[in-house]
Amino acid sequence: MPLNIPQLILQFIENQTETRTMLLPFHYPKKEEWEEFQSGFRYHGLSGEDLTSTKEGEWQPGWYVIALNEMDDPFFIDLNEEASSFPVYYALHGAGRWDAIPLGFNIVSLGHFLEKMEKAGKDKTACLQLVEHSTDIRNPFWLELHTTIQEWDDEEAESTEIDPALLRYGKLVITNAGPNKVKVAKYLMKIWDIGPQEALVRLTQQNVLVANGFLLHLQKHIDNLQQLRATVAWTDLPI
């Protein structure tokens, strides 16, 4: 663990830029949480065992996580690449190995891209244009993001008033986990507070209950699960 976090990294994590897509960075470490944020990547969270290795598919000694998306997939840099302004990499969490995907941005240019995506919000056309003009969509990460945005429903401008329809009480269920079952399970782990295997087992059942509650509070889960290509259904319940 370095004693001093390079200034470029500090600026990136302190900006805390959040976009409207769960695939992009969502959770950032605070300066004082930098070492703790590396838990599960650089070291084992319980035993403290060093998890870094120079072997292919292992977490490399120079890698440090700078952000996680809502699926806990890491975005990271190599501290040995400061001369290149820290190119940023992405890897899929829970794949059994770490395969670094270069994103084509350094930490500064990625920050600028995220700021533009944040301003675009859920404007489907604007987000698609940003991805198409700023990234190489042949890259598997950007291709997945582009595909996800294409599947957004076209939305009207958000109203500052609460839609009365969102005050309905009911239950949210998954009728089909879709092609990204592992990612859906990882998302549901946080809602249900269970492990990955139990989440996968639950998804083998029919009409899997996600949660009961008001649509106002569960709409985010509906949107995120649909982004993961799961099929969901809502049923009104008496209060």
N, C-alpha and C positions, 0 to 999 in steps of 0.2 A: 504494500500500500504506500503510494507516494505521500510525502509530507505536504507537498503543495500541489493543488489541482491547477493545471494550466489555465490561463485566463480565458482562452477560447472556449474551453469546456465549461468553466464557471458561468460565462455569459449565456451559453446555450441552456444550461439547466436552470438558471435563474429566470429566464424568460418564461418558462412554464407554458409554452404555446400548446393549446389544445384545439384540435379540429373537430369536425362533425362526423368523422369516420373512425370506427374502432380499430382499423388496421394501422393507423398512424400513431406516433407517440402520444401517450395520454398521461402516463405517470412518470414524474421526474424525481431524482433524488435532490434533497436539500444539501447544501454544502456540508453540514454537520452529519448528514446521513450517508455520505459518499461510501464509506467502507461497508456499512450495513447493507446498502443497496446491492452490493456485489455478492451477497449471500445466495447460495444455490448456483452460482456461476463460477466464481473464483474459489470459493470455499464452501464446505458443508455447513448449513445453518445450525446444526445441533452439535456435531463433533468438532467443528472447526477445521476439519481435514482439508488440505490444499487440493483443489480439484483441477488445477492447471496442469497442462502437459503439452509437450511439443509434438505429440503424435497427431496424425490426421484424424479429424472428427472430434478431437478433444478441445476444451477451452484453452486457448493459447495464453502463455504467460503475460503478454502485453495487452490483452483485451480487457476493457473496462466498460461496463454497461452505463449508458448515458440516459436511457429512457426505456420504458416498456409500453406496449400498446395494451388495449383492454383484454387481450388474450394472454398477457404476460409474455409475449414474444419480445426478445431484447433487440434494441438498437445499440451498437457499441462501436468503440474506436480502439485503435492500437496506439498505446502511448509512445511507441517507437516511431510513429509517423507524424510527429509534430511538424517537421519540415514541410509536409504536404497539407498542413492545416487540418490534420486528422480526418482522412476519408472515413465515411460512416458505413457500417455493415449491419446487416439484419440476419437473424437466424430464427428458425421455427422452434419454439419451445416444445419439449415433450416428444421429439422425434427419435430419441435414443442416441443422437450424436449432434454435434454442432457443425453445421455447414454454413460458413459465412457467405452471404450474398452481398457483393458490393452494390451500393445504391446509386453510385455515380455522382454523389454529392460529398463535399467535405462538411465539417460541422457548421461552418459559417453559411454556406450556400443552402444546406438543408434547413437551417433556421429561417432563412429568407423564404424558402418554398413553403414551410409550414405556416408562416405568418400570412402568406397570400391565401393558403387554403383556409385558414381561420377566418379571414375576411370574407371569403366566398361562401362560408356557411354551408347550407344545404342547396345552394344554387347548382343544380345538376350540370347545366351547360358550362358554367364558369369553372367548376371543379374538373370536368372532363378536359376542357381546354388547357387548364394548368398542367394536368398530368401529361397530356399529349405533347405540349410544347416544352415542358421542362424535364421530362424523363424519357428513358428508353423503354417503351412498353413491351419490348421483347424480353426484358428482365422479368423473371417470374414474380417478384414482389410487386412491381409496378403494373404488370399485367393483371394480377389479382385485384389490385386496388382499382384499376380502370374498369374491370368487369363488375366489381361491386358497385361502383358509382353508376354504371350504366343501368343497373337493376333498381336504382332508387325510383320511387314513384315521383312523378313531377308534382311539386307542391306549390301552393299559393304562398304568398308572403305570410309569415307568422303573425298572428294577432297578439296584441298585448293583453287581451281579455281571455279569460279561461272559457273554453268552449263547454257549455253545459253537458254535452255528450261525453266529455271526459270525466264527469262526476259519476258515471255508472259504476256500480260495484259488480264484480264477477270473478270468473276464473280464467286464467290463461293456460292453454294446453298446447303441447307440440303433437301434431298429428303425423308428422314425418320429419325425421332429423335431416334428411337430404344428403347430398354428396359429401358434406364436410362434417361428418358425425363426430370426429375427434375434436374439432374446434368447437362444435356445439356443446360437447361434454365439458370441455375446459371452461366455457362461458358459464355453464350451469353449476359448476363446482363452487363458484363464488356465491351464487344465489342460495344454494342448498347447504353450503359449508360441509362438503363431503369430498372424498378422494376421487381421482380420475376413474378408477375401475368401477366404483359404485355408480358413478354418473353414467358410464357407458352401459352398465347393466340396466339402469332405469330406462335408458333410451331404447332398449329392445322391447319395452312394453308399448301398448297402444294408448293413445291419448294421454301422454305424460303430463301430469300437472306441474306447471312451473311455479305458479303462485296464485293466491287469491288476493284481491284488493281492488282499489279504485283504478279505473283505466288511466286516469291522470298520472298515477305513480308507476303503472306497468307499461305505459306506451313505449318507454325507452327500451325495455326488454323485447317488446314486439319488433321494434325497428331493428335492433341489433341482431335478433335471431333471424329475421328476414334477410339481413345483409349476409348472414352466414348460409343462406339458402334453405333454412328450415321452414317447414310449413306450420303455421300456428293458427289457433282458433280461439275465439273469445265467446264466453257464455255469460249472460247476465244472471246474477243471483240476487235473491231477496236480502235486504240488509236486516 
